[in-house]
Amino acid sequence: MFNRNRSLQQVAAIVSISLVAGCGLLGEEGSDDAGPIVVGTTSAPSTLDPAAAWDGSWELFRNVYQTLLSYPNGATTPQPDAATCEFTDRSSRTYRCELREGLSFSNGDKLDAEAVKYTFDRILAINAPTGPAGLLGSLDRVEAVGDREVVFRLNKADATFPFVLATPGMSLVAPDDYPAKAVREDTGIVGSGPYDLKEYKEGDRAELVRNDRYKGAADRKNGAVTIRYFQDSGEMVKALRGKQIDITYQGLAADDIVALENKGEENEGLQLVEGAASNINYLVFNPKDKWSDKLAVRRAVAQVVDRAALAHKVYKDTVDPLYSMVPKGLTGHTTGFFDDFGDPDPGKARVILDDAGITGPVPLTLWYTTDRYGSDTALEFKEIKAQLERSGLFEITLKSRPWKTYVVGYQKGEYPVFGRGWAPDFPDADNFIAPFVGEQNALGTPYPEKQITQVLLPRSRQESDRANVVKDFQEAQQILVDDARLLPLWQGKQYIAANEDVSGGERALDPSTIMMVWELSRKTSW
């Protein structure tokens, strides 16, 4: 019998997947004598080096590398992993960590304070365009004190720094195996996480086995996991039904989700669980382009795009329309784009363009990636093109690339308008604003908005009680609405489909909805 259990349980602004008792993902944990648990996803790593990745590669990193802090099951604030950490001053500018005793990397090398310092110095030295160095904007220097003490000196108050340390972008690496000023290019990993990477075939699979040297917070409920990478959702669901994989993680397409809801014979022995998530999709306007640089053009697009139609027609209501870069469920969320633009209205958009002296259809080229955010992305952009062209105000050209080359293109500023998705590095409104503004940001399109970068964000980071920074985030979001440089489209939901003999899916997602595969196991009884 096919089971579909819906539970939208809010936990400190991040909604996690949970289940009712019965024939769901809950069950007694058993042995993995049947072989590795096989997880399917459409989100393959772009690199195996943490210094070069600020993207979905983190999904693998979480399981093979270790961070100083992390999110154990049920936690929504950072907890000790490789270390116990705390601010030692009232100004939130000195952060001290004490490492666990006896830590080592998977190759036997010592994981000490110098290795931690090396990791962070390396991220900043490499400063990869696609890497996480942008998350360390408040870091002045790292000090190693003896073997086990690490002190982070910040150049400004930053109450979000513990959240940064818990991201997989801050994965600890072995100094002798990772060059200090260059990205490691091979397909090996030397980490200190719950698993070793036994074998990696790019675009195909990652085989993980238990790391016997691991000392950390993860309670591993299996001995081995294989992650298989698929090009599209249909192939992944076919593999699930054929028992070639045990559970899906990222990338179920809307049509497949709807199909999995049916109680037909083809879904016998499967279960689908839905939960809310904080991942968002949005458009980016590149100011290097003559048309995207015009405020009137951006605001006219914002006035025409029909988010509800995207959610219903393309995604079959498996996503929700989004009217702010900060998603629903996070402290400080607003609905600024709806408040200012209301329902889609080509007539109002025409007035915006006319008032700016812009006549005739505006030519825009929209870019999207073919293999990152699921197989519905192409349909989404076709629908956006149709909406804009039906208004009579735009002529739209669509172009696409695979993710690895797509990233290079937007970092070089090649795309006039392009689509991006964002899953939070950590559960705070700061992480849906800060990465996208400033001269150097995660989008490769400089956005030097001083009121946000020099006033609102610094002020909010002085406040450890995040409920006290709502007004700052509301003001920042209104600036983003007024500029319309970033156009939020929709907020996702999280779906996991699994064979009914697999347990732990309800525990396996951290607050950034990254799967902690050590929570998965096979059931032994019913």
C-alpha positions, 0 to 999 in steps of 0.5 A: 500500500502506498502511503503519503503522509503530510506534516508541516511541523515548524521548528524555529522557523525551519520546517522539518519533515516528520511523519505519523506513526504507521507504515511510514519512514518510521520503524525499527533500525536494522542492519545493512546486510542488504548492502549500502543504502542507495540515495538518488538525487539530481544534484551532483557536486560541482567540485570535491574541494570545499574551498571552491564550492558554495552550492549543492556540493555541500550535500556530499561535503556534509557527510564526508567532511567535518565542521567545527559546529553542526546541526544534530538531529532536531537542532536549529542552532549550531551545536558542537561537532569537531569542537565546542565554541563560544564568544568570549566577549560581549561585542561578538568579535572574539570566538573561541573553539576547543577541539575534541581530543584525538581528532584525525583525518581519514588518512591518519593525519592529526586534526589539530588547531593548526589544521583548522587555521590552515583550512580557513586561511586557505579558503581566504587565500584561494578566494574562488569565485564559486567558493565560500570565502564570501561567508567569511567577510567578518573574519580578520584572522585565525589563531592556533593556540596549542594543539586544541584551541582556535581563536577567530578574531572578527573585524566587526560584530557578527552574531551569525558567525557560529552559523557560518562555521556550521556550513559545509563550506567550512569543512576541515581539510588535511593540510598535506593533501590540499594545496594552500593556494590552489583548488584540489582537482582530483576526485579524492577526499581526505576529511574527518567526517562520518564517511570516507569517499571510497569511490567517486565517478563524476555525474554517476555516483559517490560510494561512502563507507564508514570512517572508523577514525571519526569522532563527532556528533553523528550517530551513524545508523548504517555502514555504507551509503551510495549516492547516485546522480541522475540527470532528471527526475523521471530516471530517478523515480524509475530507479526507485520503483525498480529498487535500484535506489532506496530513497530520493533526496533532491530533484523530484519533478512536479509531475513525478510527485503527482504520480507518486501520490497515486495508489496504483500498483506501480507505487506499491511499497513506496511512500512520499513525504512532504514538508516545507522548506526554505529553498527559493528560486529567483531571477537575477538582472545583470547591470552590465546588460544595457536593458537589465540595467534599466530600473523601468525594465526590471520593474516592468518584468516584476509587474508582469511575471505571474508567480501563481501561474508558475506554481500551478501550471509548471510545478503543480502546486508543489511550490508556493509563490514568493514575494520576497527574497526572505522566505516564509517561515523565517523571522523578518519575512515580508511580501514586498513585491506583492505589496508594491506590484499586486497581481500581474498587470501588463497595463501597469507594466506598459505605463512603467516603460512609457514613463521611462521613454522606452517604446517597442518590445524590450529584447531580453535573453534569459539563461537557465541551467539544465541540470541543477534545480530539477527537470522542471526548470526548462518548463518554468523558463518557457512559461516566463517567456510566454508570460512576458511576450503575451504582454507585448512588451518583451521579446525573450530569448532563452538559453541554457547550459549545464551547471558546471559551465553555467556557473562560470558564465554568470560569474563572468557576467555573461548573462543579461538575466539568469535564474538561480536557486538558493538553499540557506547556508543557515536558517536566518534572514541574513543568509537570504540578503547578505550573499547577494549584495556587495561588490563581491557576492555569490552571483557574480553581479556586483550590487553595492547597496551601501544602506544594506551592506554598511548599515543594516547588516552590520547593525543586525549582526550585533544582535544575538536575539534575532527577533530584535532585527526584524525592522532591519530586515524589513528595510533591506527587503524593501530596498531589494523590491525598489531596485528589482535587481533580484526577482523572487519567484517561488519557495519550495517544498521538500519531498522524499520518496522512499521504499517502505523498508528504509527508515530515518528519512524524517530525521535526515535533513538539517536546517538547510535541508541537506541530507545527513545520510547517517540517519538512514537505516533499513527496517528489521520489523513491522 
